[in-house]
Amino acid sequence: CALVRALQKAGPDLVRDRQDQGWAARGVVIAKMDATENGCSEEVTGYPKMVMYPAVKADKKFRQKADYSGAREYEPLVDFILGAAKSLDGAELGIDKKKGGRSMVDRELAKKGKAKEGKGTEL
């Protein structure tokens, strides 16, 4: 499946950033789990399913989870993690701009610019 392949491409970078950016020290865990091989209380209707579970008591975990439905690409996944993980509030991914990377702010500004271009003006 194309979605699984895309996620396999972005996954190692996310795991690296978890360590390099200090997410691990802030309690962020990135894990892969096969619901066909393991017991799972989560309803899985398609693969790959991505969910952010907060570090709270078990009875609150499913009520406070955040499902991810965006692109299976590195930058959107990072934005989701930074936005959903309360322990990363205020964190910004250290982007190497010399290698063509953009910060989350740069990506948001680019998205808003594209949205404005798409609307145009009527005469």
Residue pairs with C-beta under 8 A, 6 or more apart in sequence:
1 47
1 48
3 47
3 48
3 72
4 47
4 48
6 71
6 72
6 73
7 48
7 50
7 72
9 74
10 72
10 73
10 74
10 77
11 30
11 32
13 74
14 30
14 74
14 77
14 78
14 81
15 30
17 23
17 78
17 93
18 24
18 28
18 29
18 30
20 94
21 91
21 93
21 94
22 91
23 81
23 85
23 88
23 91
26 85
26 87
26 88
26 91
27 55
27 87
28 81
28 85
28 87
28 88
30 81
33 40
35 42
35 44
35 49
41 62
42 49
42 51
42 62
48 72
49 67
50 67
50 68
50 77
51 65
51 66
51 67
51 68
52 65
52 66
52 68
52 80
52 81
52 84
52 85
53 61
53 64
53 65
54 60
54 61
54 64
54 65
54 86
55 87
56 64
66 80
66 84
68 77
68 80
68 84
70 76
70 77
70 79
70 80
71 77
75 102
75 107
78 93
78 104
79 104
79 107
81 88
82 88
82 91
82 92
82 93
82 104
92 103
92 104
92 105
93 103
93 104
95 101
95 102
95 103
102 110
